[in-house]
Amino acid sequence: MKRLAAVLLVTLVSLMMSLTMFACGGGGGSGSGGSNPPPVSAPPNAPVITSAIPGDNSATIGWAAVAGATGYNLYYSNQSPVTKSSLKLTAVVSPYTVRNLTAGQKYYFAVTAYDSAGESNLSNEVAVDVPAPAPPKFQFTGSTGPFLPLLMDGNALYVGLTRSGDAYLAKFDKTTGQKIWETSVLATTYPDSVTGIAVLGNDVIACCLEDDYITPGMGGGKIWCVKLDATSGMKLAAIPEINRGSVVGPVALNGFLYAYISYDGGSRSIAKIDRDGNMVSQVLPYESYMVVKADSTGIYFAGGVSRLAVARYDGDLNRLWYYQHDGGTGPLDADVLGSQALAVTDNSIYIAGWLALFSGSGHGEIVEIGRDSGQLIRADTTPFFYGFLLTVGNRLFGATYLSEMNEIDTSNGNTLWSQSLGGSMADWKADSGLIYITQFGTDRVRVFDPASRQWLN
């Protein structure tokens, strides 16, 4: 009996020990007993910012991808150090551009990565200086005069100004649009204006009119021309007073100046002048001319009284040809305003004017003439009175005196498209596919891209 009791006791103790070992995962096996908690996952590593690029009121931040990250946050501030209490942009991707920043301000940036386990520490901090706003291009102090002539020469842009009755000349860098210098050219007791600009080597010639209410080509006032150093803007000499009258031009060709001069007494001349203002030669013109242009082969004068007229001269003032156009109506049927619009290409000359029929109606005329032959190619009517013509490559543009610029179809004179100028035209020039425009009542030279039909400043 005692023996049986001892066996039962040993058996009971063995069973209890087995149950205890099973409950505690004993037995030395590799079983996956369910009582151990899974290991805790950690957030991703902090990213590393690899680039920080300033822009216009913006900064673009780039960083290297972090293994396992499901997204990124970007923190920034105008004070260092950046913390997770700084301004936060969520769910960003690299590279990311932060916009609407203050120009001229320094900003600091940091990035974090995150996944389901949480957000990483902040990355390295970078600083970005957001550029200050660029100064306006081709800006000048407002001009009050009746002329705003333009001249392009290499990388320089010149504009003639009138301020408080005195004449000024300003030079701009064509690439940056920033003013290089501005010089008072003429200051008399009467109103003075720059009416024409030409460049001969490193000399800039500014022709001015004393009594600026006079229209070029119509006589009256005094003509003064001043020579300046193109680099510094320093006045070098005053070219002697030509006379009482008015001057159209000058333009430069092969080291000489050419201009149309109308004297008070009614006489007129086409003049060739050297860089010191000495009259080399002059010839009597056929017409009263309103505009002069030059290319590498000659000088072109356009104008006319009761007709559109244009003439081409060589550098020795030999007249190569002369063409006049009355619209086919005859002088008894219409009053033709002389051309004030002239454009020169390698093959053609374009002039424009207005025919006011005595019957009361009227229309514009655009005339194309062979550059070398002086012969009519075509004449087209238009509802516009173009006071300005300009070519950009093979494209022809016309502008009214008031506020409209059109591209003109050279095959028929029709308008391809129109662009409002928002003000009266003063002058324009073409360079490198762009159109540079001065307008009355503005304080800058405006730049227009005809390819995109967009203003660039």
NORUR-V66848 format. One record per backbone hydrogen bond with DSSP energy under -1.0 kcal/mol. CO is the residue of the C=O (numbers start at 1). NH is the residue of the N-H. Records with the same first field share a line. If there is no record, write none. Layout:
BEGIN
CO = NH + NH
END
This chain:
BEGIN
1 = 5
2 = 6
3 = 7
4 = 8
5 = 9
6 = 10
7 = 11
8 = 12
9 = 13
10 = 14
11 = 15
12 = 16
13 = 17
14 = 18
15 = 19
16 = 20
17 = 21
18 = 22
19 = 23
20 = 24
21 = 26
22 = 25
31 = 33
48 = 64
51 = 62
53 = 60
55 = 58
57 = 101
58 = 55
59 = 98
60 = 53
61 = 96
62 = 50 + 51
66 = 69
71 = 114
72 = 92
73 = 112
74 = 89
75 = 110
76 = 87
77 = 108
83 = 86
87 = 76
89 = 74
96 = 61
98 = 59
102 = 105
105 = 130
107 = 128
108 = 77
109 = 126
110 = 75
111 = 123
112 = 73
113 = 120
114 = 70 + 71
115 = 118
118 = 115
126 = 109
128 = 107
130 = 104
138 = 445
149 = 160
151 = 158
153 = 156
155 = 174
156 = 153
157 = 172
158 = 151
159 = 170
161 = 168
162 = 144
163 = 166
165 = 192
166 = 163
167 = 185 + 186
168 = 161
169 = 183
170 = 159
171 = 180 + 181
172 = 157
173 = 177
177 = 138
178 = 173
181 = 171
183 = 169
186 = 167
191 = 211
193 = 209
196 = 207
198 = 205
200 = 203
202 = 230
203 = 200
204 = 228
205 = 198
206 = 226
207 = 195 + 196
208 = 224
209 = 193
210 = 222
211 = 214
215 = 218
221 = 245
222 = 210
223 = 242
224 = 208
225 = 239
226 = 206
227 = 236 + 237
228 = 204
229 = 233
234 = 229
237 = 227
243 = 223
244 = 264
246 = 262
248 = 260
251 = 258
253 = 256
256 = 253
257 = 273
258 = 251
259 = 271
260 = 248
261 = 269
262 = 246
263 = 266
267 = 263
269 = 261
270 = 283
271 = 259
272 = 280 + 281
273 = 257
274 = 277
278 = 274
281 = 272
283 = 270
288 = 304
291 = 302
293 = 300
298 = 295
299 = 313
300 = 293
301 = 311
302 = 290 + 291
303 = 309 + 339
308 = 325
309 = 303
310 = 323
311 = 301
312 = 320 + 321
313 = 299
314 = 317
318 = 314
321 = 312
323 = 310
325 = 308
326 = 329
330 = 333
333 = 358
335 = 356
341 = 352
343 = 350
347 = 371
348 = 345
349 = 369
350 = 343
351 = 367
353 = 365
354 = 337
355 = 363
356 = 335
357 = 360
361 = 357
363 = 355
364 = 382
365 = 353
366 = 380
367 = 351
368 = 377 + 378
369 = 349
370 = 374
375 = 370
378 = 368
380 = 366
382 = 364
388 = 399
390 = 397
392 = 395
395 = 392
396 = 408
397 = 390
398 = 406
399 = 387 + 388
403 = 421
404 = 400
405 = 419
406 = 398
407 = 416
409 = 412 + 413
414 = 409
417 = 407
419 = 405
424 = 440
427 = 438
429 = 436
431 = 434
434 = 431
435 = 448
436 = 429
437 = 446
438 = 426 + 427
439 = 442
443 = 140
446 = 437
447 = 456
448 = 435
449 = 453 + 454
454 = 449
END
